[in-house]
Amino acid sequence: MKDATVSARVEYDVKKEAEDILRSLGIPVSVVINALYRQIIERNGIPFSLTLPKAPRTLDTMSDEEVDNRLRQV
């Protein structure tokens, strides 16, 4: 039975963009929040990694071959 309310303050633009995506998928926000909470319970923690990304490599630290490979990927 759904009888609890969750309230959180988020940035307006983040909320709007996320809700627009969910609306286009036909998924109510409450379903996503409920799924997240269930995953937290199932995994006994946050269901995704919360780590800082590696610092991006700069061109001056890459070999010529690495730069060429990166440019080919673009």
Protein Blocks (a to p, Z undefined) as FASTA:
>chain_A
ZZbdcdddddfklmmmmmmmmmmnopafklmmmmmmmmmmmnopafbdcddddddddfkl
pcfklmmmmmmmZZ
